[in-house]
Amino acid sequence: MTLRRTVESQLLIDPLQMRSIHQWLGQQIAEYERVFDHIPSPEEIDSRTRRNPNQ
């Protein structure tokens, strides 16, 4: 069973803060992928399920 949820949010921050958040998130994602492997994009997941519809 797959749960699908939508989360909407608006951040009101200045460009310097956004750059800092962007860099931090990039570092967190890079570390996660180093430990657990590549995080597939929604397009990659979709193409996999189209090739293997029974999985």
N, C-alpha and C positions, 0 to 999 in steps of 0.2 A: 504494500500500500504506500502510495506517495502522497504526502501532504503538500499542497501548494499554498503559499501565503504571499501577500503583497504588503510591503512596508513602505510607507511614504514618509519622508522627512525633509525639512529644509534647514540648512545650516547658514546662519548669517555671520560670516567671519571674514576678516580681511585677507587679501592675497598672501601675505606672509604666513599667516596661520595655516591657510590651505596648503601652501607648499610644504610646510612642516608636517602636516597630517599626511600628505601624499608620500613624502619620503618615508615616514614611519610605516605606513601601510605597505609600501613596496618592500621595506626591509622585513616586515613580518611575513609577507607572502613568500619572499625568497627563502627565508628560514624554514617555513612550513614545507615548501617544495623540496628543499634540501633534505629534510628529514623523511617526508612522506611521499615524495615524487610529485610530478606535474599535476596541477589542478586543471582539469579539462574545462573548456569553455562550453556554454550551452550548445553551440553549433557542433562541437566535437561529440558531445553526448548524443545529440539528435542524429548525427550521421552514423554513430555506432548502433543506435537502436533501429535505424532504417535498414542497416545491413544485417542485423541479427534480431529480427522482431520477436523471437521466442525467448530472449534473455531478459 
